Amino acid sequence: MLVSESTGRRYVGQTDSLARRLGEHNNAAHSLTKYTTRHLGPWRLVHAESVATRSEAMGREKWLKSGAGRQWLDETIGRASPPQAD
């Protein structure tokens, strides 16, 4: 999970290269249609998990974006953004 240091918004995604992906999110040349470019950064990593397969990663990402997943993130990591920002 990434959090915008300027707005407090959070972003949940999955990747096979965390360092590369974080750099892409913080790159101003990133497409303006992307969530992390439309919403100001810089973005910082606040939570990461490792799983064995991409399928598992996609399932975990989907769950973290669900109501139960957002609640778990709030309880585990703390409230990263105002409710309307999620």
PLY file of the C-alpha trace (Angstrom):
ply
format ascii 1.0
element vertex 86
property float x
property float y
property float z
element edge 85
property int vertex1
property int vertex2
end_header
0.00 0.00 0.00
1.21 3.45 -0.90
0.17 6.69 0.76
0.40 10.15 -0.79
2.47 12.36 1.48
0.67 15.45 0.17
-2.98 14.32 0.25
-3.10 11.24 2.52
-4.81 9.16 -0.19
-3.85 5.53 -0.33
-3.23 3.19 -3.24
-3.27 -0.62 -3.25
-1.75 -2.57 -6.12
0.46 -5.53 -6.99
3.73 -5.83 -8.87
6.70 -8.11 -9.39
9.17 -5.24 -8.80
8.31 -3.01 -5.87
11.21 -0.57 -6.33
10.46 -0.09 -10.03
6.74 0.35 -9.44
7.20 2.89 -6.66
9.48 4.87 -8.97
6.83 4.79 -11.70
4.18 6.09 -9.31
6.42 8.99 -8.30
7.47 9.81 -11.88
5.80 12.97 -13.20
5.86 11.57 -16.74
3.50 8.78 -15.66
0.18 8.84 -17.54
-2.33 11.41 -16.27
-5.06 8.77 -16.51
-3.42 6.80 -13.71
-4.69 7.17 -10.13
-1.30 7.99 -8.61
-0.62 10.74 -11.15
-4.07 12.33 -10.95
-3.70 12.44 -7.16
-0.57 14.24 -6.03
2.32 12.45 -4.39
4.99 11.87 -3.52
3.92 8.35 -2.74
5.58 6.33 0.02
5.36 2.64 0.80
3.58 1.87 4.08
2.75 -1.84 3.66
3.99 -4.69 1.47
3.33 -8.41 1.33
4.96 -11.21 -0.62
3.06 -14.15 -2.12
4.12 -17.11 -4.23
2.09 -16.48 -7.40
0.64 -13.59 -9.37
-2.79 -15.14 -8.97
-2.43 -14.95 -5.18
-1.25 -11.34 -5.47
-4.25 -10.39 -7.58
-6.62 -12.05 -5.12
-4.99 -10.31 -2.18
-5.15 -6.95 -3.99
-8.86 -7.47 -4.69
-9.51 -8.31 -1.04
-7.51 -5.31 0.23
-9.68 -3.06 -1.97
-12.89 -4.56 -0.53
-14.70 -3.18 2.50
-13.25 -5.89 4.74
-9.77 -5.30 3.34
-9.95 -1.54 3.84
-11.13 -2.11 7.42
-8.22 -4.52 8.01
-5.78 -1.93 6.64
-7.28 0.76 8.89
-6.96 -1.49 11.95
-3.53 -2.90 11.08
-1.74 0.07 9.55
-3.89 2.95 10.68
-6.07 5.36 8.85
-4.03 6.57 5.89
-6.55 8.84 4.26
-9.90 10.47 4.87
-12.87 8.15 4.15
-13.91 10.00 1.00
-10.40 9.54 -0.47
-10.66 5.76 -0.64
0 1
1 2
2 3
3 4
4 5
5 6
6 7
7 8
8 9
9 10
10 11
11 12
12 13
13 14
14 15
15 16
16 17
17 18
18 19
19 20
20 21
21 22
22 23
23 24
24 25
25 26
26 27
27 28
28 29
29 30
30 31
31 32
32 33
33 34
34 35
35 36
36 37
37 38
38 39
39 40
40 41
41 42
42 43
43 44
44 45
45 46
46 47
47 48
48 49
49 50
50 51
51 52
52 53
53 54
54 55
55 56
56 57
57 58
58 59
59 60
60 61
61 62
62 63
63 64
64 65
65 66
66 67
67 68
68 69
69 70
70 71
71 72
72 73
73 74
74 75
75 76
76 77
77 78
78 79
79 80
80 81
81 82
82 83
83 84
84 85
